[in-house]
């Protein structure tokens, strides 16, 4: 089905994820087979009753959770006004050279994301357009949780480039999978090596105890049938996407996909490192990189628009736990948010408007 010429980015969320997606997520059908190239309109009566009920319940839970993190963040800010004011003052005296490094690292994340997307598709796409789509995705990412905004725009863009719905969604899903797997692997390695700053419980050998508790939790979860089904389903999705994850047989595409996916969190962590250095925080990259990886993983558990609340609280708590003063930690998080979310919103809106007028989106 050709996308509507007049469709706006706000409707791309609907266009990118047709009614087949929730059904495929709740059944054992392969993802691509569940996505028809020309999906017919379905009435609520035509959908499986169980899937429809579970889909509505899941949407209500996600909607409720998306309010929790921003509410916690707002309450925390309200009870730490003095630290917030001091953090703003600290930002005024930040080292300008390190701030330039932070800006360069933040801008490089869009190039890495475009490279990852280019590697996820089997056709040659204009790299400049892919970068522009990543920039345009900043604004919707602030409004919806878990990167859904840029994912919807990517899918919309692929549809405009002549991809079928199945191909577009599969490429976007493969891109997301390639981003999640290295993140998870690096987190496990850092945790096992003791590089992750854990809360001090005053217990000798607490890292070993925490790892043992984590192992027990994993074993207990494996005994739950629903958890096993989810794990099998996730593994099956990876197998289904193996051709795309392998770069469709092209070494260069695989390098772009995986290199870009690994570079994105590293560049975000580098941005935070540069901001912390500009604020003269007593933390090196060896502590800040694990802090960012853990905080971003924690914020993904509870979805919120733009990660507001969850990511901010996790970063502040972990930076403080790693040895940074509270004021410096808050200032570093504010600076990171300023460079990666707030300041780019205006350019994102402008780029999005240009892409719509030129019918790239």
Secondary structure, 3 states (H helix, E strand, C coil): CCCCCCCCHHHHHHHHCCCHHHHHHHCCCCCCCCCCCCCCCCCHHHCCHHHHHHHHHHHHHHHHHHHHHHHHHHHHHHHCHHHHHHHHHHHHCCCHHHHHHHHHHHHHHHHHHHHHHHHCCCCCCCHHHHHHHHHHHHHHHHHCECCHHHHHHHHHHHHHCCCCHHHHHHHHHHHHHHHHHHHHHHHHHHHHCCCCCCCCCCCCCHHHHHHHHHHHHHHHHHCCHHHHHHHHHHHHHHHHCHHHHCCCCCHHHHHHHHHHHHHHHHHHHHHHHHHHHHCCCCCCHHHHHHHHHHHHHHHHHCCCECCCCHHHHHHHHHHHHCCCCHHHHHHHHHHHHHHHHHCHHHHHHHHHHHHHHCCCC
